[in-house]
Amino acid sequence: MLATEIRAVRETAKAEMVKGIIWMTAGGLITGVTYLSADTGGSYFVFWGAIAYGAFRVLRASYYWLRPQALRQQG
């Protein structure tokens, strides 16, 4: 794999990590807002889907950051 290809994969992986962090943060913030606005003993929403999706994106991007040649093996 050429150095320019590795650099391109790592740039894409970095962007994916940022998007994953945004998803996790948004899920956590919305969960926190619903928790704080709930009455004592009331119910609130936990946005597990957004948090898990963000974590998945971060983990997948981290894998490709560390092993950029894995993309070539897939396709």
C-alpha positions in Angstrom: 0.0 0.0 0.0 1.4 3.4 -1.0 2.1 6.1 1.5 -0.6 8.3 -0.1 -3.2 5.6 0.2 -2.3 5.1 3.8 -2.6 8.8 4.4 -6.0 8.9 2.7 -7.3 5.9 4.8 -6.1 7.5 8.0 -7.8 10.8 7.1 -11.0 9.0 6.4 -10.6 7.0 9.7 -10.0 10.3 11.6 -13.2 11.8 10.1 -15.1 8.7 11.1 -13.7 8.9 14.7 -14.9 12.4 15.0 -18.4 11.5 13.7 -18.5 8.6 16.2 -17.5 10.9 19.0 -20.3 13.3 18.0 -22.9 10.5 18.0 -21.8 9.3 21.5 -21.7 12.9 22.8 -25.1 13.7 21.4 -26.6 10.5 22.8 -25.1 11.2 26.2 -26.2 14.9 26.2 -29.8 14.1 25.2 -29.9 11.3 27.8 -28.6 13.8 30.4 -31.2 16.4 29.4 -34.1 14.0 29.7 -32.7 12.8 33.1 -32.5 16.3 34.4 -36.0 17.2 33.2 -37.6 14.1 34.7 -39.5 14.5 37.9 -38.2 12.7 41.0 -39.0 9.0 40.5 -40.1 9.8 36.9 -38.9 8.2 33.7 -36.4 9.4 31.2 -34.9 8.3 28.0 -31.5 6.6 27.6 -30.3 7.0 24.0 -28.3 3.7 23.9 -28.6 3.4 20.2 -26.8 6.7 19.5 -24.2 5.9 22.1 -23.6 2.4 20.8 -23.6 3.5 17.2 -21.0 6.2 18.0 -18.8 3.7 19.8 -19.0 1.3 16.9 -17.9 4.0 14.5 -15.0 5.0 16.8 -13.9 1.3 17.2 -14.1 0.6 13.4 -12.3 3.8 12.6 -9.6 3.0 15.1 -9.1 -0.4 13.6 -8.6 1.1 10.1 -6.4 3.8 11.5 -4.1 1.1 13.0 -4.4 -1.3 10.0 -5.1 0.7 6.8 -4.1 -2.3 4.7 -7.2 -4.1 6.0 -9.4 -2.1 3.6 -7.5 -3.5 0.6 -8.0 -7.0 1.9 -11.8 -6.5 2.1 -12.3 -5.1 -1.3 
